[in-house]
Amino acid sequence: MSQYEPFTVLSLHWGFSLGGISKYALMIDRAKQYGHFNIVNVCIRSPRWQCDLETLESLKAVEIFIESRSDFSWFGKLKTVIDEVQPDLIFSHGFNGHFVAFLQKIASRSSHQYICSYHGLYHPTTRSRKMLAPIFNWFTEYYIKKSLSTVAVANYTREYLVGQGIDRTRVCVIHNGIEDYRANEQTVKNIREKWGVRRGELLVGAASRLDPVKGVADLIEAYAQLVYKYASSKLVIIGTGQDEKQLRQSVSDRCLSKHVIFLGFRSDVDDCLAALDIFALPSHAEYHSIALLEAMRAGKAIVATNVGGNTESVRSGKEALIVRPKNKKELVQALDLLLASDELRQTLGLAARERYLSLFTEEIMLKQTAQWLLRCNGMAGRKAEKKQQN
């Protein structure tokens, strides 16, 4: 098949949890507007799992329901979907997505070509899963070696894979990109009023899953050291997760309840970010953070940790203040500088938005993704022709 003929990509997901994964799936789906191909989204999940139902619905995804992780009824159901769709490429995401694709390929002796996305190492959130993490990461790297091609979300992740013995030419880096958006001034004003923010008060905020790797506990501890110096300030935490109860208790123990706002899950994160003055990304690990891109797009002053692809998005002293992960002293110093200076906040915020517009828009990502899928289809066609000749 020529790479210029129409073809079909089956985009395979497991669970479809809230956060960056669902946003990434939505952006991948939109790449079809820049290429002569169709994308069929398939998601294997349990009705009991927390899931981004809104995005699944917008993708018109084929949902395969299971009772639990040990329920392998998905196998026959997925085979039926594949037989009906007849995809040219099967594009898997995340460890579970790769594992499902691998089993399907081996058991059915599939002739389809397999490609995958790689977002970085698996970071478990429970003690039992920490024991499984090395297995998960080993398998993911094994699967990537066997795949036709892999798209990585940052140079950082590609270099890691190369270090694990994966051919550099088989890993394509395409940074995440997001659609441009500017919040309405009245909407921002209404949000701040609803949060009880008075005129002149400064808002520091974070938007992420609330689990240990996101470093929100570090942010609360750093803010606690500054709150009395900047009494007319508040800390806003957007998101939910396993650490929420513990983080709320930490705020209560430090008598910060009047200064810290927990918003939980929000569908209007873009508007919430626009209401902030400072965005903090204190993560212990990241790969190419969409939340960071959203803050750049909003023109916010940013403090971020020097992990993963963060410094591919923003550069220290130019679009953000960069600190070492888990270094609360540096985090305090950076927040102090930003809270103290209107000029610094404005300078960094304007520069962050300009960098977003030049490198990380949705259009840039979608065009690059479409070109990569076209190349993958071309490689698949040449591989099939070679097999027939032999």
C-alpha positions as CSV (number, residue, x, y, z in Angstrom):
1,M,0.0,0.0,0.0
2,S,1.3,3.5,-0.9
3,Q,1.7,5.9,2.0
4,Y,-0.5,8.3,0.0
5,E,-3.5,5.9,-0.2
6,P,-6.2,6.2,2.6
7,F,-5.6,4.0,5.6
8,T,-7.0,3.3,9.0
9,V,-5.3,3.6,12.4
10,L,-6.7,1.8,15.5
11,S,-5.8,3.8,18.5
12,L,-5.8,1.4,21.5
13,H,-6.3,2.6,25.1
14,W,-6.7,0.9,28.5
15,G,-8.6,2.6,31.3
16,F,-8.6,6.1,29.9
17,S,-8.0,7.8,33.2
18,L,-8.4,11.5,33.8
19,G,-5.4,13.8,32.9
20,G,-2.8,13.9,30.3
21,I,-3.6,10.5,28.7
22,S,-7.1,11.5,27.7
23,K,-5.9,14.9,26.4
24,Y,-3.2,13.1,24.4
25,A,-5.7,10.8,22.8
26,L,-7.9,13.7,21.8
27,M,-5.0,15.4,20.1
28,I,-3.9,12.2,18.3
29,D,-7.5,11.8,16.9
30,R,-7.4,15.4,15.5
31,A,-4.3,14.6,13.5
32,K,-6.5,12.9,10.9
33,Q,-7.5,16.4,9.6
34,Y,-3.9,16.7,8.3
35,G,-3.6,13.3,6.6
36,H,-5.5,11.0,4.3
37,F,-6.3,8.5,7.1
38,N,-9.0,7.6,9.7
39,I,-8.5,6.9,13.4
40,V,-10.7,4.5,15.3
41,N,-10.4,4.9,19.0
42,V,-10.9,1.7,21.2
43,C,-10.9,1.7,25.0
44,I,-10.9,-1.3,27.3
45,R,-12.2,-0.4,30.7
46,S,-14.3,-1.3,33.7
47,P,-17.4,0.7,34.4
48,R,-16.1,1.0,38.0
49,W,-12.9,2.7,37.1
50,Q,-12.5,6.5,37.2
51,C,-12.5,7.5,33.6
52,D,-12.7,10.6,31.3
53,L,-16.1,9.8,29.9
54,E,-16.5,13.2,28.3
55,T,-13.5,12.8,26.1
56,L,-14.3,9.2,25.3
57,E,-17.7,10.4,24.1
58,S,-16.2,13.1,22.0
59,L,-13.9,10.6,20.4
60,K,-16.8,8.3,19.6
61,A,-14.6,5.5,21.0
62,V,-15.5,1.9,20.8
63,E,-15.7,0.8,24.5
64,I,-14.9,-2.8,25.5
65,F,-16.1,-3.4,29.0
66,I,-14.5,-5.8,31.5
67,E,-15.3,-6.7,35.1
68,S,-11.7,-6.4,36.4
69,R,-8.1,-6.4,35.3
70,S,-8.2,-10.2,35.5
71,D,-11.1,-10.4,33.1
72,F,-9.6,-11.4,29.8
73,S,-12.9,-11.3,27.9
74,W,-11.5,-8.2,26.2
75,F,-9.4,-10.5,23.9
76,G,-12.3,-11.9,21.9
77,K,-14.1,-8.5,21.8
78,L,-11.0,-6.7,20.6
79,K,-10.4,-9.3,17.9
80,T,-14.0,-8.7,16.7
81,V,-13.4,-5.0,16.5
82,I,-10.1,-5.5,14.7
83,D,-11.7,-7.9,12.2
84,E,-14.5,-5.3,11.6
85,V,-12.2,-2.2,11.3
86,Q,-9.3,-3.9,9.4
87,P,-6.8,-1.3,10.5
88,D,-3.5,-0.8,8.7
89,L,-1.8,0.3,11.9
90,I,-2.5,-0.6,15.6
91,F,-1.4,2.3,17.7
92,S,-1.1,1.5,21.5
93,H,-0.7,3.7,24.5
94,G,0.7,3.0,28.0
95,F,1.9,-0.3,29.5
96,N,-1.6,-1.9,29.5
97,G,-2.3,-0.8,25.9
98,H,1.0,-2.2,24.8
99,F,0.4,-5.5,26.7
100,V,-3.0,-5.9,25.1
101,A,-1.7,-5.2,21.6
102,F,1.2,-7.7,22.2
103,L,-1.1,-10.5,23.4
104,Q,-3.5,-9.9,20.5
105,K,-0.6,-9.9,18.0
106,I,0.9,-13.1,19.3
107,A,-2.3,-15.1,19.9
108,S,-4.0,-14.2,16.6
109,R,-0.7,-14.2,14.6
110,S,-1.8,-10.8,13.3
111,S,-0.3,-9.4,10.2
112,H,-1.1,-5.8,11.2
113,Q,1.7,-3.4,11.9
114,Y,2.1,-2.1,15.5
115,I,3.2,1.3,16.5
116,C,3.1,3.0,19.9
117,S,3.5,6.1,22.0
118,Y,6.0,6.4,24.9
119,H,5.4,8.9,27.7
120,G,8.1,7.7,30.1
121,L,8.8,5.3,32.9
122,Y,5.9,3.9,34.9
123,H,5.6,5.6,38.3
124,P,3.5,3.4,40.6
125,T,1.3,5.0,43.2
126,T,0.9,2.0,45.6
127,R,3.4,-0.3,47.4
128,S,2.2,-3.4,45.6
129,R,2.6,-1.8,42.2
130,K,6.1,-0.5,43.1
131,M,7.2,-4.2,43.1
132,L,5.8,-4.5,39.5
133,A,7.2,-1.3,38.1
134,P,10.5,-2.9,36.9
135,I,8.5,-5.5,35.0
136,F,6.2,-3.0,33.5
137,N,9.1,-0.8,32.3
138,W,11.1,-3.8,31.0
139,F,8.1,-5.0,29.0
140,T,7.4,-1.5,27.6
141,E,11.0,-1.2,26.3
142,Y,10.8,-4.8,24.9
143,Y,7.6,-4.0,23.1
144,I,9.0,-0.8,21.7
145,K,12.0,-2.8,20.2
146,K,9.5,-5.0,18.5
147,S,7.3,-2.2,17.2
148,L,7.5,-0.7,13.7
149,S,8.0,2.8,15.2
150,T,7.5,4.8,18.4
151,V,6.5,8.4,19.0
152,A,8.1,9.9,22.1
153,V,6.8,13.1,23.7
154,A,10.2,14.6,24.5
155,N,13.9,14.4,23.6
156,Y,14.5,13.3,27.2
157,T,12.4,10.2,26.7
158,R,14.0,9.3,23.4
159,E,17.5,9.5,24.9
160,Y,16.4,7.2,27.7
161,L,15.2,4.7,25.2
162,V,18.4,4.9,23.1
163,G,20.3,4.3,26.3
164,Q,18.2,1.1,26.7
165,G,19.4,-0.2,23.3
166,I,16.6,1.0,21.1
167,D,17.5,2.2,17.6
168,R,17.3,6.0,17.6
169,T,15.9,6.0,14.0
170,R,12.9,4.1,15.2
171,V,11.9,6.7,17.8
172,C,10.3,10.0,16.6
173,V,10.0,12.9,19.0
174,I,6.8,14.9,18.7
175,H,6.3,17.3,21.6
176,N,2.8,17.7,22.9
177,G,0.8,20.6,21.6
178,I,-2.4,22.2,22.6
179,E,-5.1,24.4,21.0
180,D,-4.8,28.1,21.6
181,Y,-7.2,29.6,24.2
182,R,-7.6,32.9,25.9
183,A,-10.0,33.1,28.8
184,N,-12.6,35.9,28.9
185,E,-11.7,38.6,31.4
186,Q,-15.1,38.6,33.0
187,T,-15.0,34.8,33.4
188,V,-11.6,35.1,35.2
189,K,-13.0,37.9,37.4
190,N,-16.0,35.7,38.3
191,I,-13.8,32.7,39.1
192,R,-11.6,34.7,41.5
193,E,-14.7,36.2,43.2
194,K,-16.2,32.7,43.6
195,W,-13.0,31.6,45.2
196,G,-13.2,34.5,47.6
197,V,-10.1,36.3,46.2
198,R,-10.1,40.0,47.0
199,R,-8.7,42.7,44.8
200,G,-4.9,42.7,44.9
201,E,-4.5,39.2,46.2
202,L,-2.0,36.9,44.4
203,L,-2.8,33.3,43.5
204,V,-0.3,30.6,43.3
205,G,-1.7,27.4,41.7
206,A,-1.0,23.9,40.6
207,A,-3.0,21.6,38.4
208,S,-2.3,17.9,38.5
209,R,-3.2,14.5,39.8
210,L,-2.7,14.4,43.5
211,D,-0.2,11.7,44.0
212,P,3.4,11.7,45.4
213,V,5.2,12.0,42.1
214,K,3.6,15.4,41.4
215,G,5.2,17.0,44.4
216,V,2.2,19.0,45.6
217,A,3.2,18.2,49.2
218,D,6.5,20.1,48.5
219,L,4.5,23.1,47.2
220,I,2.3,23.2,50.3
221,E,5.4,23.1,52.5
222,A,7.1,25.8,50.5
223,Y,4.0,28.0,50.5
224,A,3.7,27.6,54.3
225,Q,7.1,29.3,54.7
226,L,5.9,32.3,52.7
227,V,2.2,32.7,53.6
228,Y,2.8,35.2,56.4
229,K,5.2,37.3,54.3
230,Y,2.6,37.4,51.6
231,A,-0.6,37.4,53.7
232,S,-2.6,38.7,50.7
233,S,-2.0,35.5,48.7
234,K,-3.7,32.1,48.3
235,L,-2.7,28.7,47.0
236,V,-5.0,26.9,44.6
237,I,-4.8,23.2,44.0
238,I,-6.7,21.9,41.0
239,G,-7.1,18.1,40.7
240,T,-7.9,15.0,42.7
241,G,-6.1,11.7,43.5
242,Q,-4.9,9.4,46.2
243,D,-3.0,12.0,48.1
244,E,-5.9,14.5,48.5
245,K,-6.9,13.5,52.0
246,Q,-3.3,13.6,53.2
247,L,-2.7,17.0,51.5
248,R,-5.8,18.4,53.1
249,Q,-4.6,17.2,56.5
250,S,-1.2,18.8,55.9
251,V,-2.9,22.1,55.2
252,S,-5.0,21.8,58.3
253,D,-2.0,20.9,60.5
254,R,-0.3,24.0,59.3
255,C,-3.3,26.2,59.9
256,L,-3.4,27.2,56.3
257,S,-7.1,26.4,55.5
258,K,-7.9,30.1,54.9
259,H,-5.1,30.4,52.4
260,V,-5.4,27.1,50.5
261,I,-8.2,26.3,48.1
262,F,-8.8,22.6,47.0
263,L,-10.9,22.6,43.8
264,G,-10.9,18.9,43.0
265,F,-11.6,17.8,39.4
266,R,-12.5,20.7,37.2
267,S,-13.7,20.7,33.6
268,D,-12.7,24.4,33.2
269,V,-9.0,24.0,34.0
270,D,-8.1,26.5,31.2
271,D,-10.2,29.3,32.9
272,C,-8.9,28.3,36.3
273,L,-5.3,28.6,35.2
274,A,-6.1,32.0,33.7
275,A,-7.2,33.1,37.1
276,L,-3.8,32.4,38.6
277,D,-0.8,34.8,38.9
278,I,1.8,32.0,39.4
279,F,1.7,28.4,38.2
280,A,3.8,25.9,40.0
281,L,4.9,22.5,38.7
282,P,6.8,20.9,41.6
283,S,6.9,17.3,40.0
284,H,9.5,14.7,40.9
285,A,9.1,13.3,37.4
286,E,7.6,14.5,34.2
287,Y,8.0,13.8,30.5
288,H,6.3,16.5,28.5
289,S,3.7,18.1,30.8
290,I,0.5,19.3,29.2
291,A,-0.3,21.3,32.3
292,L,2.9,23.2,31.8
293,L,1.9,24.0,28.2
294,E,-1.5,25.2,29.4
295,A,0.2,27.5,31.9
296,M,2.5,28.8,29.1
297,R,-0.5,29.3,26.8
298,A,-2.2,31.3,29.6
299,G,0.9,33.6,29.9
300,K,1.5,32.7,33.5
301,A,4.7,33.2,35.5
302,I,6.0,29.7,36.1
303,V,8.2,27.8,38.5
304,A,8.9,24.2,37.5
305,T,11.3,21.4,38.4
306,N,14.2,20.4,36.3
307,V,12.8,16.9,35.4
308,G,12.1,15.1,32.2
309,G,11.1,17.4,29.3
310,N,10.2,20.4,31.4
311,T,13.2,22.4,30.3
312,E,12.4,21.5,26.7
313,S,9.2,23.5,27.2
314,V,10.6,26.4,29.3
315,R,14.1,27.6,29.8
316,S,15.4,28.8,33.1
317,G,15.4,32.5,33.5
318,K,13.7,33.0,30.1
319,E,10.2,31.6,30.4
320,A,10.3,30.2,33.9
321,L,12.2,29.8,37.1
322,I,13.6,26.3,37.2
323,V,14.4,24.5,40.5
324,R,15.6,21.0,41.4
325,P,13.0,18.4,42.3
326,K,12.3,17.8,46.0
327,N,14.5,20.9,46.8
328,K,12.1,22.9,49.0
329,K,14.6,25.7,49.6
330,E,14.9,26.4,45.9
331,L,11.2,26.2,45.5
332,V,10.6,28.7,48.4
333,Q,13.2,31.1,46.8
334,A,11.6,30.9,43.4
335,L,8.1,31.5,44.7
336,D,9.4,34.4,46.8
337,L,10.9,36.1,43.8
338,L,7.7,35.7,41.8
339,L,5.4,36.9,44.6
340,A,7.6,39.9,45.2
341,S,7.9,41.2,41.6
342,D,5.0,42.2,39.3
343,E,7.6,42.9,36.6
344,L,9.2,39.5,36.8
345,R,5.8,37.8,36.7
346,Q,4.8,39.8,33.6
347,T,8.2,39.3,31.8
348,L,8.2,35.5,32.3
349,G,4.5,35.1,31.5
350,L,4.8,37.0,28.2
351,A,7.9,35.0,27.2
352,A,6.2,31.7,28.1
353,R,3.2,32.5,25.9
354,E,5.5,33.5,23.0
355,R,7.4,30.2,23.3
356,Y,4.1,28.2,23.3
357,L,2.9,30.0,20.1
358,S,6.2,29.2,18.3
359,L,6.7,25.6,19.3
360,F,3.8,23.9,21.1
361,T,0.5,24.7,19.4
362,E,-1.9,21.9,18.5
363,E,-1.5,22.6,14.8
364,I,2.3,22.0,15.0
365,M,1.8,18.8,16.9
366,L,-1.0,17.5,14.7
367,K,0.9,18.1,11.4
368,Q,4.0,16.4,12.8
369,T,1.9,13.4,14.0
370,A,0.1,13.1,10.7
371,Q,3.5,13.1,8.9
372,W,4.8,10.4,11.3
373,L,1.7,8.2,10.7
374,L,2.1,8.6,7.0
375,R,5.7,7.5,7.2
376,C,4.7,4.5,9.4
377,N,2.1,3.5,6.8
378,G,4.7,3.8,4.1
379,M,7.1,1.6,6.2
380,A,4.3,-0.9,6.8
381,G,3.6,-1.1,3.0
382,R,7.2,-1.7,2.1
383,K,7.5,-4.3,4.8
384,A,4.4,-6.1,3.4
385,E,5.7,-6.0,-0.1
386,K,9.1,-7.4,0.9
387,K,7.4,-10.2,2.7
388,Q,5.4,-11.1,-0.4
389,Q,8.5,-11.1,-2.5
390,N,10.2,-13.5,-0.2
